[in-house]
Amino acid sequence: MKAMRLVAEGRGLEAMSVDFPPLSPSSALVKVAAAGVCHSDLHLISGSYDLGDGRKLSATGGGAVLPLTPGHEIAGSIESLGAGSESSGLKEGDPVVVYPWIGCGRCRRCALGRENQCEGAQRFLGFMQDGGYAEYVFVPNVRYLVNAEGIGAPQAATLACAGITALSSLRKCQLQPLDLVLLIGAGGVGSTAVQIAKKTTKARVAVADLDDWRLEQASKLGADYVFNTSKIDAKDLATQLKRVNDGRGADAVIDYVGTPRTASLGLRLLGHEGRLVLVGLVGGGMALPLPVLPILGAEILGNFTGTLAQLNEMVALVRSGQVAPLVSRSYPLEEANVVLERLARGEIAGRAVLVP
């Protein structure tokens, strides 16, 4: 089968022919119909995350062996099932979205259903095992397949990362009716978060971004307030937020970018007992004004993707029409490097997907 593979860190992907992996009991082979292109794929290709001060963190925790096929947002149809898969209720030909955040299955987090926070030998598809930038993907257990009947493959694929990341980060905010949540970054994850927040909570939603076209999109999706941070400084933004929130700072801020500037901005804009949820992985470090946290009673939380249960929730939200993932364009699989370059330059709205 054809696949776009990472042969060496820091280099573009290479088109290669790869043998089909043999099926094992309870496993499945999925014919890929769409694979989302995520910013995390850029970190995988570079080999690391930037921790600031010249420090780096391996993008795979040392768990990858090259060559490797990236791609963790995967939707398609079941090509074949291994023995023992009958009880899943799935059958060959069914449309599915793949949950890629597969853990060791033995640690405390896995036992709680939080495999995305696995403390053992992680088996994330597209990071430690071959992912969806290919014609087919091997899934080690059918329990990681969610029926996506009625949802287009490009939209379904985005749910496995952008969708569940938006949902789980909003949950960590513990929003109450009429709370004001500020979303920093209106890309693929942020645009999904706007919709989830408006449809599933009674909170008010503000969005900050550098680009007017992304902010216009956020407004169309239901954002109550939008702010272009290339045209307004942090002091004025804080003033405007307080003006619409009865003199208080934001009740919660979610940073979908993850730079020193955006994280520092998020902390500055928090009100009393506010929560700052850090999601973006662009990287760097920040100086933390320590007295601010106890004085405000504020919290800083991290969020990495979401759970298998939350993927099922996202599928239900999309199927019911409450959320519509934004897919800007589909590209042939062979154009993976072109799409990654456009993503790195910030030229993609919503999500781009690769189609074998």
Steps between C-alpha positions, in 0.01 A plus 500: 500500500604863452607705800668833572770421754743681726842355424715749692413777745504847351440381145191489283290186478579244230253299292563132558341161442426318826387142561164438665543408867357159595176504697507378859203399717254788559694729263379674185631635173338830403498638147581868547257744341638815666789588730508837673818706500567625853758745634633216719617332180744786453653424840522132412687580180735744675556236770426711808304762689666829595521540879677836485858592597632260238337195661310241297251223574477197270177502300460125553664448837756287324228252406518531122709301257555656159380478232158584638167593341353813670133583526282468811170644371367205304163408349413234249329165473576158644689294245538185710463382859713264705358196674304580814364832374142379458381632837589857403189532285715636217533333164706535185403807301377702801612867502709573807717760668812366671596587858879533472602567863563139590666437834672206661173371644657427838582827678272702730397748232410231250292325766303826541434524126758778456730327255600838357681550833656153506786475749648187342600399148281723284396365161359816342420452131696740284762554772621164631324279245412557136210739451264618232717666235451182299243302309437273800567509873530212746299544820603258778151463647152567362410679825686800357257526207191720530220463249480818293184425303351819357816710536726582206847351532687837497285631786516171692879487483539835678304375800784270611717796601357847433153393613588321823764759589242777473250302708741394774655845539158660541408240761806598704372858517198385707293778344190629676206681334599848375872442569731662249752266337770641275640274227844603375544369146219443251651220292374144465468437875384848596228514235366166624512622861286803412226271375519259793493782755200668338303177460577321826553777759327825592833684513591798287786452255773745406767422241842660449710448190743687275298460179175675414387218271522248783314737732226550239464125486480481881223760500302300245536194722346686794780680686355785707815717485810494280831682544786540256814491716712646221299821536447520876747472786458287812396795719220607264386141455478458878294820520261385231452158660418661834256732326295205374544291818374732773846628585655153534771333304424187299355210697707264285757528222601220264826549312485300178830649375752437775769767471655707782299800379162325487545319831609819677206684344259233618628523857476877497137493385374260769259617766476371858495119520538486125645203316767518230504185288813454287449295184723632221845353448679765295747514785734713705509597866351777711576682823225437753407787737455278805295731728229532233381139538432501875366856496250418226442142609566418135588164348721400208409168338643304210290311248616237251235371257212303655364159585331227299176581680532862389549388140165323524352825636643700212360258243158540663528882496588505131238243407232707677604811307618698803863514382632517144878454478662745259700332225653761275618271223586141411835418336639187334713291735808572290472874579556445873817711505324789324222496758744483792690799363177700466401405854839614633446837332154540656320491166238236581162581655331220687656165406654370181472129428692258281308259279676185371 
